[in-house]
Amino acid sequence: YEVAVFLPAGVGTTRNARYWTAHAGTFNFRALNQAAYANQWVVLGTYYFAANNTEYVSLADVTYEPFAFTTLAVDAVRFSPR
């Protein structure tokens, strides 16, 4: 599946959103500059999922930016068969 996240306009200002995708017994990491997108789907990658109830996409709230300086946008995750 291709995994994508929706980033609404004017919400996410972080330049270091840290996404983790757990799939098929492994994890993939992707850092994303949310400030560069407005009302767009952004692809995190294409992964195999085993459908074993241990798989997920998460967004960490640790950006390594100054405290209360930026915001994270969390809206929707899309899984598209490939």
Helices and strands as residue ranges (DSSP letters): E 2-7, E 17-23, E 26-32, G 34-36, E 40-46, E 56-60, E 76-80
